[in-house]
Amino acid sequence: MEQGPLRETILNAFDGMSEQMQNAARFVLNRPRDVALLSMRKQARQAGVQPSTMTRLAKHLGLGGFDDIRNMYAEALRDAAAGFPGRIGKPVAKQKLKGDHALAAEMLKSIARQVTQLAEPRSLDRVVTAAVSLAKARRIYCLGLRSSHAVAWQLQYILRLVGEKSVFLDGIAGMGSDAIGGACKGDVLLVASVYSYARATVELAKFAKSRGISVVAITDSEVAPLALIAETTVVVSTDSPSFFHTMTPAFAIAEVLGALIAGHGGDEALEAIERFHKQLAALNIHLKPCIYKRRL
């Protein structure tokens, strides 16, 4: 079950909720399987709210109590299991049952479907809006911690090929975030984070916004902490048949943003790429193609 039956209802009602109720709603949105399987008290504890907040959430959504939500999600989970009889048990059991080839194929098909969904009009509009905002920025600060590190780094790598206006907020001794102290209006923070969200990422995004810096987010939910901070949010799926969530859709967005930003750079970007390649050649960075020729 990738999405719960109340997703749209919760999203439509989210802005009218109190902060605590939003925390409860975020849990229901992001962890539909746990809503079906865990007790209300355990859900409340993991959501960081009181059990009574879960009940208030249900009533805010027009239901009699939280048991109504649990029952709806449990039924949806049963329906999902019935619709996909091979997807039972834990990933280890599934792999033993179906074999390595089947699991690999299922993962790849899931990733392909998720990436394809990013080309739908609503998502595509957000990607283009984000690219335009980043292209216009005086300086782009890139941030991604833990599993999101590669997403931010890939964009930073591309941006460094086409100019000198990007800064990666990473460094030894915990000093990577210091660089944003020089940011000002006209700069943009590109930040990536998915559930479970890194606390330092969210705090730094809040700090940037408080300084008048625009925030562009790549995250996994319409109500993720970063989505509530950012001016523009690109939502990516992280669901996977494996143990681990997938970062491939987020990584793909970083590559698309990099390409679009480079295109907006025009002749200056082309000149920067040419300078970079000359530097690589001068330093003999790459192996030459002739090395791979088989000797006769």
PEQUI-V920880 format. One record per residue. RES is the residue in three letters. SS is DSSP state (helix for helix, strand for strand, loop for the rest). PHI is phi in whole degrees, -180 to 180 (none if undefined). PSI is psi in degrees with one decimal (* if undefined). Layout:
# PEQUI-V920880
res=[RES RES]
ss=[SS SS]
phi=[PHI PHI]
psi=[PSI PSI]
This chain:
# PEQUI-V920880
res=[MET GLU GLN GLY PRO LEU ARG GLU THR ILE LEU ASN ALA PHE ASP GLY MET SER GLU GLN MET GLN ASN ALA ALA ARG PHE VAL LEU ASN ARG PRO ARG ASP VAL ALA LEU LEU SER MET ARG LYS GLN ALA ARG GLN ALA GLY VAL GLN PRO SER THR MET THR ARG LEU ALA LYS HIS LEU GLY LEU GLY GLY PHE ASP ASP ILE ARG ASN MET TYR ALA GLU ALA LEU ARG ASP ALA ALA ALA GLY PHE PRO GLY ARG ILE GLY LYS PRO VAL ALA LYS GLN LYS LEU LYS GLY ASP HIS ALA LEU ALA ALA GLU MET LEU LYS SER ILE ALA ARG GLN VAL THR GLN LEU ALA GLU PRO ARG SER LEU ASP ARG VAL VAL THR ALA ALA VAL SER LEU ALA LYS ALA ARG ARG ILE TYR CYS LEU GLY LEU ARG SER SER HIS ALA VAL ALA TRP GLN LEU GLN TYR ILE LEU ARG LEU VAL GLY GLU LYS SER VAL PHE LEU ASP GLY ILE ALA GLY MET GLY SER ASP ALA ILE GLY GLY ALA CYS LYS GLY ASP VAL LEU LEU VAL ALA SER VAL TYR SER TYR ALA ARG ALA THR VAL GLU LEU ALA LYS PHE ALA LYS SER ARG GLY ILE SER VAL VAL ALA ILE THR ASP SER GLU VAL ALA PRO LEU ALA LEU ILE ALA GLU THR THR VAL VAL VAL SER THR ASP SER PRO SER PHE PHE HIS THR MET THR PRO ALA PHE ALA ILE ALA GLU VAL LEU GLY ALA LEU ILE ALA GLY HIS GLY GLY ASP GLU ALA LEU GLU ALA ILE GLU ARG PHE HIS LYS GLN LEU ALA ALA LEU ASN ILE HIS LEU LYS PRO CYS ILE TYR LYS ARG ARG LEU]
ss=[loop loop loop loop loop loop helix helix helix helix helix helix helix helix helix helix loop loop helix helix helix helix helix helix helix helix helix helix helix helix loop helix helix helix helix helix helix loop loop helix helix helix helix helix helix helix helix loop loop loop helix helix helix helix helix helix helix helix helix helix loop loop loop loop loop helix helix helix helix helix helix helix helix helix helix helix helix helix helix helix helix helix helix loop loop loop loop loop loop loop helix helix helix helix helix helix helix helix loop helix helix helix helix helix helix helix helix helix helix helix helix helix helix helix helix helix helix loop loop loop helix helix helix helix helix helix helix helix helix helix helix helix helix helix helix helix loop loop loop strand strand strand strand strand loop helix helix helix helix helix helix helix helix helix helix helix helix helix helix helix helix loop loop loop loop strand strand strand loop loop loop helix helix helix loop helix helix helix helix helix helix helix loop loop loop loop loop strand strand strand strand strand loop loop loop loop loop loop helix helix helix helix helix helix helix helix helix helix helix helix loop loop loop strand strand strand strand strand strand loop loop loop loop loop loop loop loop loop loop loop loop strand strand strand strand loop loop loop loop loop loop loop loop loop loop loop loop helix helix helix helix helix helix helix helix helix helix helix helix helix helix helix helix helix helix helix helix helix helix helix helix helix helix helix helix helix helix helix helix helix helix helix loop loop loop loop loop loop helix helix helix helix loop loop loop loop]
phi=[none -81 -135 -84 -68 -102 -54 -65 -62 -67 -61 -68 -97 -60 -63 -89 -93 -71 -61 -65 -67 -63 -62 -65 -66 -63 -63 -64 -68 -86 -134 -59 -65 -66 -60 -75 -108 -93 -68 -61 -65 -68 -63 -61 -63 -72 -83 77 -132 -78 -54 -63 -67 -64 -67 -64 -60 -59 -70 -63 -91 88 -106 -74 -175 -70 -58 -64 -66 -59 -64 -63 -73 -65 -65 -64 -66 -64 -63 -64 -66 -68 -76 -130 -59 -75 -93 -126 71 -79 -54 -64 -63 -64 -67 -65 -73 -101 95 -63 -61 -66 -66 -60 -64 -64 -63 -66 -66 -64 -63 -61 -64 -66 -66 -61 -63 -69 -89 -70 -51 -64 -68 -64 -59 -68 -62 -66 -59 -64 -64 -63 -60 -69 -65 -82 -66 -68 -146 -113 -100 -110 -139 -160 -112 54 -66 -87 -58 -64 -65 -66 -66 -62 -65 -59 -62 -64 -64 -69 -73 -112 164 -121 -101 -108 -133 -94 -88 -154 179 -72 65 68 -104 -61 -75 -59 -62 -75 -62 -93 -75 -148 -58 106 -93 -133 -101 -96 -130 -122 -164 -129 -63 -80 -75 -70 -58 -63 -64 -65 -65 -69 -65 -63 -62 -60 -63 -65 -94 82 -91 -68 -121 -115 -117 -115 -150 -110 -156 -65 -117 -62 -51 -69 -65 -82 -104 -75 -74 -131 -127 -103 -94 -121 -85 -123 -63 -150 -71 -91 -59 -106 -71 -93 -108 -59 -59 -65 -63 -62 -63 -60 -68 -65 -60 -60 -66 -67 -63 -61 -62 -68 -74 60 -62 -63 -66 -63 -65 -65 -63 -64 -61 -66 -66 -65 -65 -60 -65 -64 -91 55 -69 -103 -67 -84 -54 -64 -63 -86 -70 -73 -74 -91]
psi=[105.1 -33.9 144.9 162.6 -17.0 11.0 -54.6 -39.0 -43.6 -43.9 -40.9 -29.9 -4.9 -44.7 -24.6 6.0 155.4 167.8 -43.5 -40.9 -34.4 -37.5 -41.7 -42.2 -37.9 -38.3 -44.9 -39.7 -43.4 -20.2 59.8 -34.4 -41.8 -32.2 -37.6 -28.4 -28.6 155.7 159.7 -40.2 -40.1 -37.5 -44.2 -41.9 -43.4 -26.1 -11.7 30.3 171.5 149.7 -34.4 -26.6 -36.2 -39.0 -42.5 -35.8 -46.7 -44.0 -33.7 -28.8 5.7 16.6 163.8 -31.4 178.8 -24.5 -31.4 -40.5 -47.4 -43.2 -40.0 -42.9 -34.3 -41.1 -41.0 -37.6 -41.5 -41.3 -40.5 -40.4 -38.7 -34.2 -23.4 74.6 -25.3 -19.0 74.4 152.4 -169.2 162.4 -35.3 -46.2 -40.3 -39.9 -40.1 -37.3 -43.2 -22.5 161.5 -43.4 -43.1 -43.0 -43.0 -43.5 -40.7 -41.8 -45.6 -39.6 -38.2 -44.4 -44.2 -40.8 -42.4 -41.5 -40.2 -38.4 -25.6 -16.3 0.6 152.0 -47.2 -43.6 -41.4 -38.4 -41.1 -40.0 -45.6 -42.8 -43.2 -42.4 -42.2 -44.1 -43.8 -38.5 -32.6 -13.2 146.0 -42.5 143.4 122.1 127.1 131.0 129.9 124.6 157.8 -125.9 -19.7 -2.4 -45.6 -31.0 -52.1 -37.5 -39.4 -43.1 -43.0 -41.1 -44.9 -43.9 -32.9 -22.7 -26.6 9.7 -172.6 24.1 9.1 146.1 127.5 124.7 77.1 146.0 163.7 159.4 19.8 23.8 7.5 -35.2 -12.6 -30.7 -26.0 -7.7 -22.8 2.2 153.9 178.9 134.6 -14.5 162.0 138.0 117.8 118.1 136.6 133.5 138.6 167.4 133.2 130.9 132.8 126.1 -43.7 -34.7 -48.2 -42.3 -39.3 -35.5 -41.0 -41.7 -45.4 -45.3 -37.5 -21.5 6.9 15.3 130.1 145.8 127.7 126.6 143.3 113.1 -177.0 8.2 149.1 -23.2 20.6 154.4 -41.0 -33.5 -27.3 -9.9 -39.1 150.0 -37.1 131.6 128.2 117.8 126.7 150.8 146.7 3.7 141.4 147.2 -10.3 -175.3 -39.3 148.7 154.3 140.6 2.7 -46.6 -41.3 -40.8 -40.5 -39.3 -40.2 -41.6 -40.1 -45.1 -43.1 -43.0 -42.4 -41.6 -42.8 -40.9 -38.2 -21.3 -19.1 -139.4 -35.2 -39.6 -41.8 -41.3 -38.9 -41.0 -41.2 -43.1 -39.7 -43.6 -35.5 -37.4 -44.3 -42.9 -42.9 -34.1 0.0 47.1 -43.2 152.3 143.8 145.4 -32.2 -21.4 -29.7 -5.9 133.2 132.9 135.7 *]
